[in-house]
Amino acid sequence: MLVAFATAKTQVLLHDGFRELLHGSRTDRAMLLGSLYLLIEGGGRWSADNRFYHPNQQ
């Protein structure tokens, strides 16, 4: 995800400037932060993988 962000947004930074980079990467940053949150905290009790690995719990 970081490599894709860096390669896609380098051209924007070079040609359009820093403000356009920040504006154009809002969705990318939101997805990155959401992925980091799930990596750190996990899906929790309501996640599909929890139901798959622990089918007897409610």
N, C-alpha and C positions, 0 to 999 in steps of 0.2 A: 504494500500500500504506500509506503514511504517512497519507494523507487518510482512508482507510477506518478505520485504527486510531484516529485522533483523533476522528472523528465517532462511532464506535461506543462508544468508551470514555469519552467526556466525560460522558455520562449516568451511567455507573457511578461515576465519580469524584465527581460532584456528589451522588449519592443514597446511595452505599454506602461511600465513603471510599477512601483511598489503598491500604490493605492489600487490599481486595477488587479494586481495579484491578490491582494487581500479581499477585494470584492468578489473576484471570480472563484475563490477557493473556500467560500463559506460552507458549502455542502461537503467538500472534501474534509475540512477540519471537523465538522460535526460527525461525520462517519468515523473518522479516526478516533475522536474522543469517545464515541459510543463503543467502539471496538475495544479500546483500552479499558473502559469501565467494565465491560463484560469479561474481559480477560482477567481483571483483578478481582472483581466481586463474584462473577459467575452468574448463571441464569436464575438461580434460586429455586425455591420450592415449586414454582409454577412452570418451570422450563420443561421442554420436551425430553431432553436427555436425562433429567432427574426421574421422570416417569418411566423411561426406558431402562435405566440402571437399577431403580428401586421401585418395582411395580407394586410391592405390598404396602408401601407407605401411603398415607393420605395427605 
